[in-house]
Amino acid sequence: MRVLLTLGLIACISVSGAVHASATAHKAVKTEISKKKAVILAKEETDGKTLKITEQAKFYTVRILKSDGHVVDLHINKKTGEVKKD
């Protein structure tokens, strides 16, 4: 009986650890910002109308038409959300 209880306890601990590891791995994937968030960050930097959003491996490029007629490309880092002007 003790052997069965011990094996049951070990199984519970193993499953709990696997679930925690899976949840942690899933959170790591979700840290990347979305296109929508990239546009919000770009518009905080430069006000205007969004013309185009392109996705690269490490960043988004958001093209904005400013009220004065100039077009600006902003690069938003997918992981950090840092905004850089082209």
Buried (B, 14 or more C-beta within 10 A) or exposed (E): EEEEEEEEEEEEEEEEEEEEEEEEEEEEEEEEBEBEBBBBBBBEBBEBEEEEBEEEEEBBBBBBBEEEEEEBBBBBBBEEEEBEEE
